[in-house]
Amino acid sequence: MNQQNEMTVVEHIGELRKRLTLIVVFFLFALIAGFFLAEPLIRYLQFSEEARNLTLNAFKITDPIKIYMQVMMILALIITSPLIMYQFWAFISPGLSDRERKVTLSYIPFSLSLFIGGIAFSYLVLFPYVIGFMLNISENLDIQETIGINEYFQFLFQITLPFGFIFQLPVLMLFLTRLGILTPMMMTKYRKYAYLALVTIAAFITPPDIISHMIVTLPLILLYEFSLVIARVGYRKFLRAEQQQAIEEQTEDLPPK
């Protein structure tokens, strides 16, 4: 904490610049890895169960390279994300207590696992149903769909990537409660408003039918309740840490014998 207070603004900026430079350099190497990983991933997505019966067309000559670059960038960001989170933690860690540093550092692998889990859930559970729903509408209306590869992958990204960020909710809630910014009592008090927000989010990212809406809404509500349980655990630890700190301060204030 003292180190954080002694650092000047210029030193803070210099520290931030070094960390951002490290992230950029690592991201460039991750792009190289993404270059080699993008093609097998695109082929897997093209010939997966959902896309196997679809004929994907390129309506522009730049569509294939556009998809390749987007997949490469997404892979590079996922590869770099643990380093980004670590550098953020390292930048703010001097202002945290030893206990807070240890706890918040453990959030990094948990956060990455939830991000990948959110993408996996949306791709394996939600995306097949949405694709089937859309194709059934076209079949019922006797419409022959000509699907562009760019539109297919953009739709895939819009369905899957947001869930990676939504699944960060438990980590965010735990982080805020450990810092004392958020309390489980507040989460319980405003639960109905949180449910309304989750239902609204589900309505934006799902087709207009009740089944797909429930497929998304129920996991989001369960995720919020899980976040509430995690927040209660984190808040109890925050209170114990505050109590321990108060005892130590009182001990230091006592006159020597």
Long-range contacts (C-beta under 8 A, 24 or more apart in sequence): 1-94, 1-95, 1-96, 1-97, 3-94, 4-94, 4-95, 7-94, 15-91, 16-91, 19-87, 19-90, 19-91, 20-87, 22-83, 22-87, 23-80, 23-83, 23-84, 23-87, 26-80, 26-83, 27-76, 27-77, 27-80, 30-75, 30-76, 30-77, 30-79, 30-80, 31-72, 31-73, 31-76, 33-75, 33-76, 33-79, 34-71, 34-72, 34-73, 34-74, 34-75, 34-76, 34-79, 35-72, 37-72, 37-75, 38-68, 38-71, 38-72, 38-75, 39-68, 41-71, 41-75, 42-67, 42-68, 42-71, 45-153, 45-156, 46-149, 49-128, 50-127, 50-128, 50-131, 51-152, 54-147, 54-152, 55-146, 55-147, 56-147, 56-148, 56-149, 56-152, 57-146, 57-147, 57-148, 57-149, 58-148, 58-149, 58-150, 59-148, 59-150, 60-150, 63-148, 63-149, 63-150, 64-149, 66-150, 67-149, 67-150, 67-153, 70-153, 70-157, 71-153, 74-157, 74-161, 78-115, 78-116, 81-112, 81-115, 82-108, 82-109, 82-112, 85-111, 85-112, 97-241, 97-245, 99-241, 100-178, 100-179, 100-241, 103-178, 103-237, 104-175, 104-178, 107-171, 107-174, 107-175, 110-171, 111-168, 111-171, 114-164, 114-167, 114-168, 114-170, 114-171, 115-164, 115-165, 115-167, 115-168, 116-164, 117-167, 118-163, 118-164, 118-165, 118-166, 118-167, 118-168, 119-160, 119-161, 119-163, 119-164, 121-163, 121-167, 121-219, 122-159, 122-160, 122-162, 122-163, 123-156, 123-159, 123-160, 125-215, 126-159, 126-163, 126-206, 126-212, 126-215, 126-216, 127-156, 127-159, 127-160, 129-211, 129-212, 129-215, 130-159, 130-206, 130-207, 130-212, 133-207, 133-209, 133-212, 134-207, 158-205, 159-205, 162-205, 166-201, 166-220, 166-223, 167-223, 169-223, 169-224, 169-227, 170-223, 170-226, 170-227, 170-230, 172-227, 173-227, 173-228, 173-230, 173-231, 173-234, 174-227, 174-230, 174-231, 174-233, 174-234, 176-231, 177-231, 177-234, 177-235, 177-238, 178-234, 178-235, 178-237, 178-238, 179-238, 180-238, 180-242, 182-231, 183-231, 183-235, 184-228, 184-231, 184-232, 184-235, 187-227, 187-228, 187-231, 188-228, 191-224, 191-228, 194-224, 195-221, 195-224, 198-224
